[in-house]
Amino acid sequence: AVVSTQSGHYGRGSCIDNSMMEFVAASCPELTCLNVQQCTQLSTPFLEHFSNHQLISLDTLGVSWLHDSDILSLLTPAGFKFNLSYLNLAESNITDISLFHLARSTQLKSLN
């Protein structure tokens, strides 16, 4: 299952927010790919709603609130909390610290 919220809009122009992501997570238990490009109304806790999902792809292009602490919260000593193969962090506010830790993850096949 794939959910794309590209451009950050749902319905009649209302922005996707954490409560909508909670609804999506509950309604789509088989979700594997999540695209939240340009969704500026989201905040880090939205990812917690997907902790029981087998996400293999996460696209956060243009989500400028994403920082090192957000990326590091996705990592455990064994690797990602999710089984991610594809991660797009373009236009986020991460630094070399996140890239260092991401590079140590053997799960990723694509990192942008």
N, C-alpha and C positions, 0 to 999 in steps of 0.2 A: 504494500500500500504506500502511496505517495501523497503527501500534502504539500501544496505550494501556495504560499501567501505572498508571492512576489508583488512588489510595489506597496505592500503593507496595507492593503485595503480589503474590506469584507463588506458585502452587502451594498448599502447606499453610501459608501464613502467613510464609514466609521472605521477607525484604525484597529488593527488586530492588537489585542492586549493580552496580559497574562491570563485573565479569566477565559478568554476565547481559547487559548492554548490548553487550558485545563479541560475544557469541553472537548477539544479535538483529541487530546490524549485519552480521555475516558471513552470517547466514541469510536476510536480507531485503535484497538489493542494490537492489531497486526502491523501497525505503521513501521516502515523501515527507512523511509526517506523524508526528510523535513527541510523545506526551503522557507526561510524567513527573511529573504532579501528585503532590505529597506524598511523593515518593521521597527520603527523607532519608538513605538509605544511599549515594546517588550522590555523586561528587565531580567536579570540573571535567573531569578527563581523559576521562570517559565520552563527551563530545562529539567527541573525537578519533577515536573508532571510526566516526563517521559522516562523516568528511571527504570520502569519495568518493561520498556520497549526494547526491541532489538534494532536500534538505529544503526544503519550502516552508512548513511549519508546525511550530513548536516551542512547547509549552505546559509551563511550569515553575511553575505555580501552587503556592505553598506550599513551594517549595524554598528554604528560608531560608539555606542556605549560599552562594547565588548572590550575588556581590559585583561591584563595578565591574570589578575585574581580570578576572573571568570573562567579562563582557560585552565588554570591550575586546579580549579574546583572540579573539572571534568576528569582529572587524572587521579589514579590510585597507585599504590606501589606496583601493582601488576599491570598498569596501563590505563586505558580509558575506561570510564564507567560504562560506556557504550562500546559496541563492537564496530566502531567507525572504520571505514575504509576510505571514505572521501570526506574531506573537511575544507570548506572555503571560508577563509577569514579575511578576504580582501576588504580593504577600507575600514578595518577595525583598528583599535588603539592598542595593539599588542606590541611587545618589544622582543628583543633577543632572548629574554628569559623564557618566554612562552615557546619561542621557536626551538630553543635548546631542549626543553622538556618534550616537545612534540616530536623532535627528531629522534628521541630515544624510544619512542613508541614504534614497535615493529608492526602494528596493525595497519597503520595508514599506508594506503597505496597511492593516494593523491592528496596533496596539500597545496592550497592556493592562498 
